Amino acid sequence: MASRNNSPEIVCIANIVVDAVGVYVDKIPDEGSMTLFDRVELHLGGCASNQALALAKMGLNVGLVAKVGSDGLGEFAAAELERNGVDARGLKRSKTDSTSFSFIMVPQNGNRRILHTLAANSTFGPEDIDLEPLRRAKWASFGGLAIMPSLEGKNLAGVLKKLKHFGVSTAADTAVNDRYTAKDWSRMLEPCYKYLDVFFPSEEEARAITGEREPQRICEVLRERGVKIAGVKLGAKGSAVLSDDGYFYVPSYKVKCVDTLGAGDCFMAGFLAGMLRGSSPFASAWLGNAVAAHCVQAVGATTGIKPLKDILAFQKRAESAR
């Protein structure tokens, strides 16, 4: 864990969840009936938390700012952060909200279904973010936007503006919210684009946000709205990124997929790790794809993540095999 005098270089902010992962769930039972599955595993999840855990497992100095309940699941979350070396001084404990929880059903093909409760994430807002310690960070990354109703629009823009004033680079990622209309996405993000150095939604989210379908055009629209480095996570196809260096499509690494849970969050962790190392957005997207490739090879959002040197070695082997 980062020492009290060693502030994190990257701080992940917002969404934290405790995940109960059911393996393998290929059938949903009818009402009044029961279906057996192999096992259940308890993992720490949530977009910001997944990013933080992945970065810590890679060996980076990372902190988390989020909110859990004063309950057993909250204790589990805090213990997991501590065990994995994440600086959790920014973890708030709510006396009124429970810890956000998901039951994740993983079928044989790896494409999971999720039952989720927002709980403490629904009330996490600017008042839960102590900005003073963030002055010393190089990056602040917001994860899970669209399922953080108290952290959107002007609320989020205000936090981003202050971070930019401190000289902190900013990144953001969204989560799927099938209740959101184009107007909702606009309300949430329109005041924020100009304060974002990196914005990297998934393909489904990016299409809803921009109204465009092609990755390059999606990235162009996001840049037109003020984002400096705009990207799209394309799932099994890889990723795309547009910056001052130009537009690049970055194909995925071919690995056996066991569980897609957390792949997008791990991509973001890899991308930010690349940017922190001084890599170009193009090279950072390659690293993001490599971290995501490790994620999908194991059950759980960050179980498969290895030290950065091992992931870089994986990239070299893959390049030599092409």
Residue pairs with C-beta under 8 A, 6 or more apart in sequence:
1 82
1 85
1 86
1 87
1 88
2 8
2 61
2 62
2 63
2 85
2 87
6 61
7 61
7 63
7 87
7 133
7 136
7 137
8 61
8 62
8 63
8 87
8 137
9 60
9 61
9 62
9 137
9 138
9 139
9 276
10 55
10 60
10 61
10 62
10 63
10 137
10 138
10 139
10 140
10 141
10 272
10 276
11 62
11 63
11 64
11 65
11 90
11 134
11 137
11 139
11 140
11 141
12 48
12 49
12 51
12 52
12 55
12 62
12 63
12 64
12 65
12 66
12 141
12 143
13 48
13 64
13 65
13 66
13 90
13 129
13 140
13 141
13 142
13 143
14 47
14 48
14 65
14 66
14 121
14 124
14 142
14 143
14 144
14 145
14 148
14 151
15 46
15 47
15 48
15 49
15 66
15 100
15 121
15 143
15 144
15 147
15 148
15 175
16 44
16 45
16 46
16 48
16 49
16 64
16 66
16 67
16 68
16 77
16 91
16 99
16 100
16 121
17 44
17 45
17 46
17 49
17 99
17 100
17 101
17 102
17 116
17 121
18 42
18 43
18 44
18 45
18 73
18 76
18 77
18 99
18 100
18 101
18 102
19 42
19 43
19 44
19 45
19 101
19 102
19 103
19 104
19 261
19 300
19 301
20 40
20 41
20 42
20 101
20 102
20 103
20 104
21 40
21 41
21 42
21 43
21 104
21 106
21 259
21 261
21 299
21 300
22 37
22 39
22 40
22 103
22 104
22 105
22 106
23 37
23 38
23 39
23 40
23 41
23 106
23 259
23 299
24 37
24 38
24 106
24 107
24 108
25 35
25 37
25 105
25 106
25 107
25 113
26 107
26 108
27 35
28 35
28 105
28 113
29 35
37 105
41 299
41 300
42 76
43 300
43 301
43 302
43 303
44 53
44 76
44 77
44 80
44 81
44 301
44 302
45 102
45 104
45 261
45 262
45 301
46 66
46 100
46 121
46 143
46 144
47 143
47 144
47 173
47 175
47 264
47 265
48 64
48 65
48 66
48 141
48 142
48 143
48 144
49 64
49 66
49 77
49 81
49 143
50 143
50 262
50 265
50 266
50 269
50 301
50 302
51 141
51 143
51 173
51 265
51 266
51 268
51 269
51 272
52 62
52 63
52 64
52 81
52 86
52 269
53 80
53 81
53 84
53 86
53 301
53 302
53 305
54 262
54 265
54 266
54 269
54 270
54 291
54 295
54 302
54 305
55 62
55 269
55 272
55 273
56 62
56 84
56 85
56 86
57 84
57 302
57 305
57 306
57 307
58 269
58 270
58 273
58 291
58 305
58 306
58 307
58 308
58 311
59 307
59 308
59 309
60 273
60 276
60 308
61 87
62 86
62 87
63 86
63 87
63 88
63 89
63 90
63 133
63 137
64 81
64 86
64 87
64 88
64 90
64 91
65 90
65 91
65 128
65 129
65 130
65 134
66 90
66 91
66 92
66 121
66 124
67 91
67 92
67 93
67 94
67 97
67 120
67 121
67 123
67 124
67 128
68 74
68 77
68 78
68 91
68 92
68 93
68 94
68 99
68 100
68 120
69 93
69 94
69 97
69 98
69 99
69 119
69 120
70 93
70 94
70 95
71 98
71 99
73 98
73 99
73 101
74 93
74 99
74 120
77 91
77 99
78 88
78 91
81 88
81 91
82 88
89 133
90 129
90 130
90 133
92 124
92 128
94 120
94 123
97 119
97 120
97 122
97 123
98 117
98 119
98 120
99 119
99 120
100 116
100 117
100 118
100 119
100 120
100 121
101 116
101 117
101 119
102 114
102 115
102 116
102 117
103 114
103 115
104 112
104 113
104 114
104 115
104 261
105 112
105 113
105 114
105 115
106 112
106 259
106 261
106 299
107 113
110 257
110 258
110 259
110 260
110 296
111 260
112 259
112 260
112 261
116 147
118 147
118 149
121 144
121 147
121 148
122 148
122 149
122 150
123 150
124 148
124 150
124 151
125 150
125 151
125 155
126 151
126 155
126 158
126 159
129 159
131 159
131 162
131 163
131 166
134 140
134 163
134 166
134 168
135 166
135 168
137 168
138 168
138 169
138 276
139 168
139 169
139 170
139 171
139 272
139 275
139 276
140 163
140 168
140 169
140 170
140 171
141 170
141 171
141 172
141 173
141 268
141 272
142 151
142 156
142 160
142 170
142 171
142 172
142 173
143 172
143 173
143 175
143 265
143 268
144 173
144 174
144 175
145 151
145 152
145 156
145 172
145 173
145 174
145 175
145 188
145 189
146 152
146 174
146 175
146 176
146 177
146 180
146 185
146 188
146 205
147 175
147 177
151 159
152 187
152 188
152 189
153 187
153 188
153 190
153 191
153 192
154 191
156 188
156 191
156 192
157 191
157 192
157 195
160 170
160 192
160 195
160 196
161 195
163 170
163 195
164 170
164 195
169 197
169 198
169 275
170 195
170 196
170 197
170 198
171 196
171 197
171 198
171 199
171 200
171 268
171 271
171 272
172 192
172 196
172 198
172 199
172 200
173 199
173 200
173 201
173 264
173 265
173 268
174 201
174 202
174 205
174 209
175 205
176 202
176 204
176 205
177 184
180 188
180 208
182 208
182 211
185 208
185 209
189 209
190 225
193 199
193 222
193 225
193 226
193 227
194 225
194 226
195 226
196 226
196 227
196 228
197 227
197 228
197 229
198 227
198 228
198 229
198 231
198 271
198 272
198 275
199 222
199 227
199 229
199 230
199 231
200 230
200 231
200 232
200 233
200 239
200 241
200 267
200 268
200 271
201 209
201 232
201 233
202 232
202 233
202 235
202 264
203 215
203 232
203 233
203 234
203 235
206 212
206 215
206 218
206 222
206 232
207 213
207 218
209 222
210 217
210 218
210 221
210 222
211 221
212 218
212 221
215 232
215 234
215 240
215 249
216 240
216 242
216 247
216 249
218 230
218 232
218 240
219 230
219 231
219 232
219 240
219 241
219 242
219 247
220 230
220 242
220 247
222 230
222 242
223 230
223 242
228 243
228 244
229 241
229 242
229 243
229 281
230 241
230 242
230 243
231 239
231 240
231 241
231 242
231 271
231 281
231 285
232 239
232 240
232 241
233 239
233 264
233 267
234 240
234 252
235 260
235 263
236 252
236 257
237 251
237 252
238 249
238 250
238 251
238 252
238 289
239 249
239 250
239 252
239 267
239 285
239 288
239 289
240 247
240 248
240 249
240 250
240 285
241 247
241 248
241 250
241 281
241 282
241 284
241 285
242 248
243 280
243 281
243 282
245 280
245 281
245 282
248 281
248 282
248 285
250 282
250 285
250 286
250 289
251 289
252 289
252 292
252 293
253 289
253 290
253 293
253 314
253 318
255 293
255 294
255 296
255 297
256 297
257 296
257 297
258 296
258 297
258 298
258 299
259 296
259 298
259 299
259 300
260 296
261 295
261 299
261 300
261 301
262 295
262 300
262 301
262 302
263 292
263 295
263 296
264 292
265 301
265 302
266 288
266 291
266 292
266 294
266 295
266 301
266 302
266 305
267 288
267 289
267 291
267 292
268 288
269 288
269 291
269 305
270 284
270 287
270 288
270 289
270 290
270 291
270 292
270 311
271 284
271 285
271 287
271 288
272 284
273 284
273 287
273 291
273 308
274 283
274 284
274 285
274 286
274 287
274 288
275 281
275 284
279 287
286 315
287 311
287 312
287 315
290 311
290 312
290 314
290 315
290 318
291 305
291 311
293 314
294 304
294 305
294 306
294 311
294 314
295 301
295 302
295 303
295 304
295 305
296 304
297 304
298 304
305 311
